[in-house]
């Protein structure tokens, strides 16, 4: 049966159509996703894997009255299609377009805004308790992936759920992957359960056979039902104990592509008096040849050819992440004390060359950024040189451990802070717009910011050979730039353009915008000096001697507590005026980097205009 995904009332279809009709709908949704994401880019593999599960959820539950909280949220494209937002996929993740994550301001069907992993169970529990306190009776469900189960907050929530004993459904979407393939004992635990399908198959065949025995068959079947938990544990060993010992009813494992089976079990779980966990087995990238073959590549992908799976936009040269990984591998070849730590994103942060060359010194701890930081502190305490590669937005989760476990002991841990600044299409939850603020406030922390790939290589070598905690923060994307005239990095900042009217101090990758702004100002007769601020912290004492009338700080960090405010506090009495140009004190939506910088007023034209206005007022 053919459906119009733009016009048909898909929620009603999910509730009333036959299973074969829903299977047709699922295949059409898959084709729609491949077509649209191939043009806009986005999170494809995770969404292809969860189509039938999302349909089954909508078959049982009454959204938006019933609340469904999707962990991380990058797998909600199917949810958005079913809730009337198919038209939004033409501008998915583009400037002023539809978000790639759940946004309650976008639709009442998005019960909770997510973007970082492992928060759904805690949030869903809070909503369930609120429902109970208000005397209401809707269902609350958390949909969480097996990769997210490596984060400790999940177990804090499960512990609380077991004692609260409220009605709450947890769907464990188990595809064996997060972004990188899952690691650790918990992953092995789930693998054992995946391989235990024989229990369900045996149980079903025994029940069917007994029910066909005249007179006594049904009675025997009912008697055996009372012993099914003993049967389960005898066949599965310890599997199943972990969840049920916490007081949560376990269902599964369930075939994630059998809509009827999933709907039946979801309905049974919703009617159960107490918390439940349904373990659903899916395949990342399901139904599209290239994403199923390369699920890591198609987790988050730019525009691609749907026929060949090849990426269309190649970018402008090697990325900061790639340069970081290659350089760290080179340094580790010469120094056997260097170790690398990743948090489920070794490939994304460029660490695969390191893993291949130094497997025994590479540690992927899963989605457990807090543990990654403390683990690195232990390595440093014992004399090694850990380099922790984590996105800026995810390192936020580890702030207390940066402070208490690393900085307080003055341990030499190097933090490779990837995706600093504005990252583009992933939006508010993923912008690295706070790291200069939260790293800058930590005593003893050195913060470095390269302007291009060459400087990143030099900084990394400098960082692994210094003492104490150090963060090297760099943006997403190409590391090519016009900065070959920058002198080699030796731990200091560089004056890259002379000027007599204004000094622009550009932190890290903002150097391009500053140099372009200086050219614009020159056309108006304003002479601008430009400083490559490679060392953001500690502040450069020589800046007290700036000899222009105006000093302007420029950074791709939120203005509150950032480089500019630190600069102003230190040098406000040095005889020159100061303007801080930074990301406004608010969350920034998704979009392309040039558009977002322009909106935030940190692009070259906006910088030049701010400086021009200053001199016009002075005149």
ZAMARGU-4260 file (C-alpha; in steps of 0.2 Angstrom, whole numbers, plus 5000, padded with zeros to 4 digits):
<rodrens>
0) 5000/5000/5000 | 5006/5017/4996 | 5006/5031/5008 | 5008/5050/5007 | 5020/5054/5021
5) 5016/5072/5020 | 4997/5071/5021 | 4991/5055/5028 | 4988/5055/5046 | 5001/5043/5050
10) 4998/5041/5069 | 4980/5035/5065 | 4987/5023/5052 | 4999/5016/5065 | 4985/5012/5077
15) 4972/5005/5064 | 4982/4998/5049 | 4985/4979/5048 | 5003/4973/5051 | 5007/4970/5032
20) 5001/4988/5029 | 5013/4994/5042 | 5027/4984/5035 | 5024/4994/5019 | 5024/5010/5028
25) 5041/5006/5036 | 5049/5002/5019 | 5042/5019/5012 | 5049/5028/5027 | 5066/5020/5024
30) 5066/5025/5006 | 5061/5043/5012 | 5075/5044/5025 | 5088/5039/5012 | 5082/5051/4999
35) 5081/5066/5011 | 5097/5063/5022 | 5107/5060/5006 | 5104/5078/5002 | 5105/5087/5019
40) 5116/5075/5029 | 5111/5069/5046 | 5110/5053/5057 | 5105/5040/5045 | 5110/5023/5052
45) 5102/5024/5069 | 5085/5030/5061 | 5085/5016/5048 | 5087/5003/5062 | 5072/5010/5073
50) 5058/5011/5060 | 5048/4996/5065 | 5051/5000/5084 | 5044/5018/5082 | 5029/5012/5073
55) 5025/4999/5086 | 5027/5012/5100 | 5014/5023/5090 | 5003/5008/5088 | 5002/5006/5107
60) 5004/5023/5114 | 4994/5039/5112 | 5006/5053/5109 | 5007/5067/5114 | 4997/5062/5130
65) 5008/5047/5132 | 5026/5053/5134 | 5040/5045/5124 | 5058/5051/5129 | 5071/5046/5116
70) 5089/5045/5123 | 5102/5056/5114 | 5088/5060/5101 | 5097/5058/5085 | 5086/5043/5081
75) 5070/5053/5081 | 5068/5056/5062 | 5055/5042/5061 | 5046/5049/5076 | 5046/5066/5067
80) 5039/5059/5051 | 5025/5049/5060 | 5020/5065/5070 | 5017/5076/5054 | 5034/5084/5051
85) 5039/5075/5034 | 5040/5092/5026 | 5053/5098/5038 | 5066/5085/5030 | 5069/5097/5015
90) 5079/5108/5027 | 5084/5096/5041 | 5098/5103/5052 | 5100/5118/5041 | 5100/5136/5046
95) 5082/5140/5053 | 5076/5123/5048 | 5070/5108/5057 | 5081/5101/5071 | 5089/5084/5070
100) 5085/5081/5088 | 5069/5081/5099 | 5063/5099/5102 | 5048/5102/5113 | 5046/5120/5105
105) 5045/5111/5088 | 5031/5099/5092 | 5020/5094/5107 | 5025/5076/5102 | 5043/5079/5108
110) 5041/5075/5126 | 5058/5080/5132 | 5073/5088/5123 | 5089/5077/5122 | 5106/5078/5114
115) 5118/5070/5126 | 5117/5052/5130 | 5110/5042/5144 | 5098/5055/5152 | 5082/5047/5146
120) 5079/5035/5160 | 5081/5048/5173 | 5070/5061/5164 | 5057/5048/5161 | 5057/5043/5180
125) 5054/5061/5184 | 5040/5063/5173 | 5032/5046/5179 | 5033/5052/5197 | 5026/5069/5192
130) 5011/5060/5184 | 5009/5050/5200 | 5009/5065/5211 | 4996/5074/5200 | 4985/5059/5200
135) 4986/5056/5181 | 4987/5040/5171 | 4997/5042/5155 | 5011/5031/5150 | 5029/5036/5151
140) 5042/5027/5141 | 5061/5029/5139 | 5069/5023/5123 | 5088/5021/5126 | 5102/5012/5116
145) 5114/4999/5122 | 5128/5011/5120 | 5121/5023/5132 | 5120/5010/5145 | 5139/5012/5148
150) 5136/5028/5156 | 5134/5028/5175 | 5119/5040/5176 | 5108/5025/5169 | 5112/5014/5184
155) 5109/5029/5196 | 5092/5030/5188 | 5089/5011/5188 | 5093/5010/5206 | 5080/5024/5209
160) 5067/5016/5199 | 5069/5000/5208 | 5065/5008/5224 | 5051/5020/5217 | 5042/5005/5209
165) 5031/5017/5198 | 5024/5012/5181 | 5038/5016/5169 | 5043/5008/5153 | 5061/5007/5147
170) 5064/5001/5129 | 5082/4995/5127 | 5086/4997/5108 | 5100/4985/5106 | 5110/4986/5090
175) 5127/4982/5097 | 5134/4999/5093 | 5134/5017/5099 | 5145/5027/5086 | 5160/5016/5088
180) 5157/4998/5092 | 5152/4995/5110 | 5166/4990/5122 | 5167/4984/5140 | 5159/4971/5151
185) 5141/4978/5149 | 5142/4976/5130 | 5148/4958/5133 | 5133/4955/5145 | 5121/4961/5132
190) 5129/4951/5118 | 5126/4935/5129 | 5108/4940/5130 | 5107/4943/5111 | 5114/4925/5109
195) 5101/4918/5120 | 5086/4919/5108 | 5085/4900/5110 | 5076/4902/5126 | 5062/4911/5118
200) 5061/4899/5104 | 5061/4884/5115 | 5048/4891/5126 | 5037/4895/5111 | 5038/4878/5104
205) 5035/4869/5120 | 5020/4880/5124 | 5013/4877/5106 | 5016/4858/5107 | 5008/4857/5125
210) 4992/4867/5120 | 4989/4854/5106 | 4989/4839/5118 | 4970/4835/5122 | 4963/4838/5139
215) 4979/4839/5149 | 4990/4850/5138 | 4983/4867/5143 | 4985/4863/5162 | 5003/4857/5160
220) 5006/4873/5150 | 4999/4884/5164 | 5009/4874/5177 | 5025/4877/5167 | 5021/4895/5166
225) 5023/4897/5184 | 5041/4890/5183 | 5046/4900/5167 | 5058/4911/5177 | 5068/4896/5183
230) 5068/4890/5165 | 5074/4906/5159 | 5088/4907/5172 | 5093/4889/5169 | 5095/4892/5151
235) 5103/4909/5151 | 5114/4908/5166 | 5115/4925/5175 | 5107/4934/5160 | 5091/4943/5166
240) 5096/4944/5184 | 5104/4961/5183 | 5088/4971/5178 | 5075/4960/5188 | 5086/4960/5204
245) 5084/4979/5203 | 5065/4977/5204 | 5062/4980/5186 | 5052/4967/5175 | 5062/4961/5160
250) 5054/4957/5143 | 5065/4950/5129 | 5075/4949/5119 | 5062/4954/5106 | 5064/4955/5087
255) 5065/4973/5082 | 5057/4970/5065 | 5042/4960/5071 | 5029/4974/5073 | 5016/4963/5080
260) 5027/4955/5093 | 5034/4971/5098 | 5016/4979/5100 | 5010/4965/5110 | 5025/4965/5122
265) 5024/4984/5123 | 5006/4983/5127 | 5009/4970/5140 | 5023/4980/5148 | 5012/4996/5149
270) 4998/4986/5158 | 5011/4978/5170 | 5010/4986/5188 | 5028/4992/5190 | 5043/4997/5180
275) 5048/4987/5165 | 5062/4985/5153 | 5059/4978/5135 | 5075/4972/5127 | 5073/4975/5108
280) 5086/4968/5095 | 5089/4979/5080 | 5102/4982/5067 | 5110/4999/5064 | 5107/5005/5046
285) 5094/4992/5043 | 5087/4991/5025 | 5099/5002/5016 | 5114/4992/5009 | 5128/5005/5012
290) 5122/5010/5030 | 5120/4992/5035 | 5138/4988/5029 | 5146/5004/5036 | 5135/5009/5051
295) 5149/5020/5058 | 5151/5030/5043 | 5132/5032/5041 | 5129/5037/5059 | 5131/5055/5056
300) 5135/5059/5037 | 5135/5073/5026 | 5126/5073/5009 | 5130/5057/4999 | 5125/5048/4983
305) 5111/5036/4988 | 5116/5024/4974 | 5134/5022/4979 | 5134/5028/4997 | 5149/5040/4993
310) 5150/5056/5002 | 5148/5071/4989 | 5156/5085/4999 | 5174/5081/5004 | 5179/5097/5013
315) 5194/5108/5011 | 5208/5097/5017 | 5213/5086/5032 | 5202/5089/5047 | 5209/5095/5064
320) 5204/5078/5071 | 5214/5068/5058 | 5229/5079/5061 | 5227/5077/5079 | 5227/5058/5078
325) 5241/5057/5066 | 5252/5068/5076 | 5248/5059/5092 | 5253/5043/5084 | 5269/5050/5079
330) 5273/5056/5096 | 5268/5039/5104 | 5281/5031/5092 | 5294/5040/5101 | 5287/5040/5119
335) 5280/5024/5126 | 5272/5034/5141 | 5259/5042/5130 | 5242/5033/5130 | 5226/5038/5122
340) 5209/5038/5130 | 5192/5039/5120 | 5174/5039/5125 | 5165/5029/5112 | 5171/5041/5098
345) 5189/5035/5094 | 5186/5036/5075 | 5177/5053/5076 | 5191/5060/5086 | 5204/5054/5074
350) 5212/5040/5085 | 5211/5025/5074 | 5229/5027/5068 | 5234/5027/5086 | 5224/5012/5090
355) 5232/5002/5075 | 5250/5007/5079 | 5248/5006/5098 | 5234/4995/5102 | 5240/4991/5120
360) 5240/5010/5124 | 5223/5014/5117 | 5208/5014/5129 | 5190/5016/5123 | 5180/5017/5139
365) 5163/5019/5130 | 5150/5033/5133 | 5158/5036/5150 | 5166/5053/5149 | 5167/5055/5168
370) 5176/5039/5170 | 5187/5043/5156 | 5194/5059/5165 | 5196/5050/5182 | 5204/5035/5173
375) 5216/5047/5165 | 5220/5054/5182 | 5225/5037/5188 | 5236/5034/5173 | 5244/5051/5176
380) 5247/5048/5194 | 5256/5032/5190 | 5268/5041/5178 | 5260/5040/5161 | 5255/5054/5149
385) 5236/5051/5145 | 5229/5061/5131 | 5210/5061/5132 | 5201/5065/5116 | 5183/5071/5119
390) 5171/5083/5111 | 5170/5100/5120 | 5151/5097/5123 | 5154/5080/5131 | 5168/5085/5141
395) 5156/5097/5150 | 5149/5081/5159 | 5166/5079/5168 | 5168/5096/5175 | 5169/5090/5193
400) 5182/5077/5189 | 5193/5089/5179 | 5193/5100/5195 | 5194/5088/5209 | 5204/5073/5201
405) 5215/5081/5189 | 5218/5099/5193 | 5218/5098/5212 | 5232/5085/5211 | 5241/5095/5197
410) 5241/5079/5186 | 5248/5080/5168 | 5233/5075/5158 | 5231/5082/5141 | 5214/5085/5135
415) 5211/5085/5116 | 5195/5096/5116 | 5187/5092/5099 | 5173/5101/5091 | 5176/5117/5101
420) 5166/5133/5096 | 5151/5132/5084 | 5149/5114/5076 | 5135/5118/5064 | 5120/5106/5060
425) 5119/5097/5077 | 5114/5113/5086 | 5112/5118/5104 | 5116/5102/5112 | 5133/5100/5103
430) 5140/5117/5101 | 5157/5118/5110 | 5153/5136/5116 | 5157/5134/5134 | 5174/5126/5136
435) 5185/5142/5137 | 5173/5147/5152 | 5173/5130/5161 | 5191/5126/5158 | 5197/5144/5161
440) 5190/5144/5179 | 5200/5129/5184 | 5216/5133/5194 | 5232/5127/5186 | 5224/5122/5169
445) 5233/5128/5153 | 5222/5131/5138 | 5229/5131/5121 | 5219/5135/5105 | 5227/5132/5088
450) 5223/5143/5073 | 5227/5129/5060 | 5233/5111/5058 | 5251/5115/5058 | 5249/5124/5075
455) 5239/5110/5082 | 5254/5098/5078 | 5266/5110/5087 | 5254/5112/5102 | 5251/5094/5104
460) 5270/5091/5105 | 5272/5105/5117 | 5257/5099/5128 | 5263/5081/5130 | 5280/5087/5136
465) 5274/5100/5149 | 5268/5098/5167 | 5251/5099/5174 | 5234/5098/5166 | 5232/5106/5148
470) 5218/5107/5136 | 5221/5109/5117 | 5204/5115/5110 | 5201/5115/5091 | 5185/5116/5080
475) 5177/5104/5069 | 5181/5103/5050 | 5196/5107/5039 | 5212/5113/5047 | 5218/5122/5031
480) 5221/5141/5034 | 5231/5155/5028 | 5243/5155/5043 | 5259/5149/5036 | 5267/5165/5042
485) 5264/5161/5060 | 5280/5157/5069 | 5282/5140/5076 | 5273/5138/5092 | 5284/5138/5107
490) 5271/5141/5121 | 5268/5160/5117 | 5256/5170/5106 | 5260/5178/5090 | 5258/5196/5082
495) 5253/5191/5064 | 5248/5209/5058 | 5255/5226/5063 | 5243/5240/5067 | 5242/5257/5076
500) 5223/5260/5080 | 5216/5244/5086 | 5223/5227/5092 | 5212/5212/5089 | 5216/5197/5100
505) 5209/5182/5091 | 5208/5166/5101 | 5213/5150/5091 | 5203/5147/5075 | 5195/5165/5075
510) 5211/5171/5068 | 5204/5170/5050 | 5189/5181/5055 | 5201/5194/5063 | 5212/5195/5048
515) 5198/5197/5036 | 5190/5211/5047 | 5207/5219/5048 | 5207/5220/5028 | 5190/5228/5029
520) 5195/5241/5041 | 5210/5245/5031 | 5199/5251/5017 | 5191/5263/5029 | 5208/5270/5035
525) 5208/5260/5052 | 5224/5251/5055 | 5221/5235/5064 | 5235/5224/5073 | 5230/5205/5074
530) 5236/5194/5088 | 5235/5175/5086 | 5230/5170/5104 | 5237/5153/5105 | 5238/5152/5124
535) 5221/5157/5131 | 5226/5153/5149 | 5237/5159/5157 | 5234/5176/5151 | 5249/5184/5142
540) 5257/5198/5154 | 5263/5207/5139 | 5246/5212/5135 | 5247/5226/5148 | 5258/5235/5136
545) 5246/5236/5121 | 5249/5253/5113 | 5233/5255/5103 | 5218/5265/5109 | 5207/5250/5108
550) 5209/5231/5111 | 5196/5219/5105 | 5195/5201/5110 | 5187/5188/5098 | 5182/5171/5103
555) 5170/5157/5098 | 5165/5154/5116 | 5150/5161/5126 | 5154/5178/5132 | 5150/5174/5150
560) 5166/5169/5159 | 5176/5167/5143 | 5193/5174/5136 | 5186/5191/5134 | 5180/5193/5151
565) 5196/5186/5159 | 5206/5198/5148 | 5195/5213/5154 | 5197/5209/5172 | 5215/5208/5171
570) 5219/5223/5159 | 5205/5235/5162 | 5216/5248/5170 | 5230/5247/5157 | 5225/5263/5147
575) 5216/5257/5132 | 5198/5253/5129 | 5192/5235/5128 | 5178/5227/5118 | 5174/5209/5120
580) 5166/5200/5105 | 5160/5182/5108 | 5145/5171/5107 | 5130/5179/5115 | 5124/5173/5132
585) 5111/5160/5125 | 5110/5144/5117 | 5113/5144/5098 | 5102/5134/5086 | 5109/5123/5072
590) 5114/5129/5055 | 5130/5131/5044 | 5145/5139/5053 | 5145/5155/5042 | 5127/5159/5046
595) 5129/5155/5064 | 5144/5166/5066 | 5135/5180/5057 | 5120/5178/5069 | 5131/5178/5084
600) 5141/5193/5078 | 5158/5185/5078 | 5161/5184/5059 | 5173/5196/5050 | 5160/5209/5044
605) 5152/5210/5061 | 5169/5212/5070 | 5174/5226/5058 | 5157/5235/5060 | 5159/5235/5079
610) 5176/5242/5078 | 5171/5255/5065 | 5156/5260/5076 | 5169/5263/5091 | 5180/5275/5081
615) 5164/5284/5074 | 5159/5287/5091 | 5176/5293/5096 | 5177/5305/5081
</rodrens>
